[in-house]
Amino acid sequence: MHYLKKIRNKLVLIWVILFSINAYSMEQKIETSDIKLDFKGGHYFISYSQSISLLSEAREALSKGIPFHFLVTAKISKKNKYGFKSIILSKIFYFELKYKSLLRKYMVSDMNDQKSYFSNIDDALKKLSYIEKWDIGPSIELKEGTLELKTKLDKRYLPKALQINFNDKSWDVESKIKKYEIGKLN
Amino acid sequence: MRYVITTVALIGIALLILLAKSLSNSDLISSDTFRLLLMFNIVFICALIVLITIQIARLLQNVKKEIVGSRLTMRLVVSFATIVIIPVTIVYLVSVSFLTKSIESWFNVQVESALYGGLSLGQKTLDILLKDVELKSKSMAYSIGAAEESSTTEILNDLREKFSIQEAVIFDNNSKILSVSGDYLTPLPALPKQQDLMRASEGFFGKIEEVDGRIFMKAYVPIPSNKLLKADRIIQITQPIPESISDIALSVESVYEEYQTLAYSRSSLKIIYTITLTLVLLLAILSAVAASFFISRRISKPISLLADATRQIAKGKYNKKIPENSRDELGLLVKSFNSMTMKLNDATKSSKKSRERLEIARAFLDTILTHLSSGVIVIDKDGMIKLHNITASKIIEFKKIDMTNIKFTNDISRNEIYKPMIQKINALISATKIVKEQSVEFNTNNKSNEEIIRVQITPLRSEKNISYILVIDDITELTKGQRNQAWSEIARRLAHEIKNPLTPIQLSAERIEHKLKDKLSSEDLIMLKKSTATIVNQVQALKTMVNEFSEYSRPPERKIKAFNLFELFENIVELYQATKIKITLNAPNKLISIKADENKIRQVIINLIENAKDGLAKEKNPKLTIKIIDDKKWITFLIQDNGMGISEELMGRIFEPYVTSKKNGTGLGLAIVNKIIEEHSGVIKIKGNKDKGTIVSVGLPKSGL
């Protein structure tokens, strides 16, 4: 009986930890939605909405001048006649979020290196909430295929100490890989 | 083990270098690689721990089994580990403390305040400059608003030059450029953002932006209009911050941000450096401990081998050789040990051979002494018997078979007759009269059985001690033989010298009687006959005696053939049927075959019966009993009478010539009998007490030899 009680206590503890991790990950994430794929002039253009949630620790790091580089990866693939996946298009781009201490403004640099300045972080994140017509490259128009989209904080641009502190999960800011069938999007 | 430790050390060093490298802001190693390295290091440490645990377990097992050298190895390992662990731990603790304090020292209040002050100064400067631009832009807006629209461009140029503004642009509410003025030719000024214009329509709006590494101020002011209540034009002023100020401000900002970044990541830095240092410590300690096993074994191996070899030598295995692998002091020790064991082995082999030779010699001596017909006794200076052989114990009739380490006294012999001899020997030894070899003969004065013993005493000197070797010989038979030989020679000469004149004497006496018998008177004739008869009788007696002498001295000659001894006895006994002696013949059967010279045996039997007959002459009821005993190899016959017997004085010399109890006997009868029996390799014994009869026992081998 004593051992059963012990096991039960352990199970409760594990559940609490898992719940905490889940709650933690719910706060610290990037959500992408409203994806739209256009084919124009032999190029595919992607438009989507995203919501970036940052923890207070990340916000504090940002306010200390640590730049956040977000890496967006887009891939278009289709299955070949053997059933294997074949990458048709692959494109990455960065957008940067940084606090300029001198100007006391948050600076957002988009994929075209256009800089915008904001007095608070929420306005800056709002600026990043919609990506419009991102040219992901030339291609033939596909009737079917899969678009994979992922956005994540590129930790290589963080200070080394933060990069390698394996115990710190504050910098695991990323979206899940979103997959969309091209036929349905069109 | 050597290769494992080398590999482990190399991997450990490589991992540590990579780990240290990854701490710098190098792009060589990413965070993922660092984690991988960290995991590798941890796995590596775990592997080292497992390796060391196995080594410790094996070492403890060896200690438990008391394997030579294991304790020394354990002591060395503990010593090495202690030598490594204590200083490395101290260095580790000091390093961690130093590192933590060093990291903390980077971020002191003064530096932070100075940096913040510099940044604030920059911010204030920008604020002042923006304020200045605000005033200028407002002044320009009022001036342009008050003037005619046709002269707007002219006034704009004048005012821009007057206020030293880089660029001034007038837009309408729809962002349409109405007028432009700049100190350089701008093909198309950058259009303002809609929200900026919207904010500017409500009053002054200024902002500072960084463009291509330079800071620009932009001011938006609505131009007042007399016609309308609401302003329909907005002037945009763009003025860069002076380059000198801009550079300094940006530099201060950069340093401040770096400082802030470092300050923010200091806890992570502490953790990472502490982890790295801990891994270094663990790797160093564990590698050192693992290496200590190898080094300890290497150091203790020759000593273990030496100890093992010493044990082997203690067990008597002198051919143990230790491999000479090193040239250091231990190697020298091993070399010396090998040399020593080799010499020891040679010496042992030599000693063993000597011992074997000694054993062989001793065995040989024992065999000689055992089979020696002479008795040998070795006596030390204190008179203790150190060695003797069986013959000595038989001759002197020791009380025990082994009389070693017993004093050579009268008590050692069972027989009283040897005591005078022992006393004499002791007297000679104790008087230290014996300087060189000395021979003494003793007659035991045994009346029934004469015994002559010769003792040869030889002193044996060694350093301060002196021992005596007594060689004891029973020379009774030798003496008797010599005596018999002498008698035989005398008999032979007597026979030769006496026999020849006897016949002429007898013939001369007979002739005298024959010649004179008719010429003499009856009285003279009677005297003559009496005298000649006496001469003839005495000559006859002399002839008999001479014949007996001849018989005694004749060379041994036998005609061996098989015959029935019982039949021989029957024939001889029949000759004595006419006498008054009652003769009884007892035999197991009537056919007792024996190989011998029948005539000689007949002579022996007759001689013995005649002796018995002489002994029974005065006996009223004479009896003679003959008993034949047939053994497997021997035939013994006993001739027993109830006559006068033999005196004790004669018994010892009964077989010697001229020893007789009879008045007319020559004393050669028993001597001849003894000679014949000896020639047949037989044995004759006589047992007789005065007036109690005599028993003669004769034993003959069946085979005749």
Interface residues (C-beta under 8 A of the other chain):
Chain A: E60 A61 K64 G65 I66 K100 S101 L102 L103 R104 M107 K115 Y117 K155 R156 P159 K160 A161 L162 Q163 I164 N165 F166 N167 D168
Chain B: S22 L23 S24 N25 D27 S30 S31 F34 R35 L38 L119 G122 Q123 L126 K207 I208 E209 E210 V211 I215 A249 L250 V252 E253 Y256 E257 E258 Q260 T261 L262 A263 Y264 S265 R266 S268 L269 I271 I272
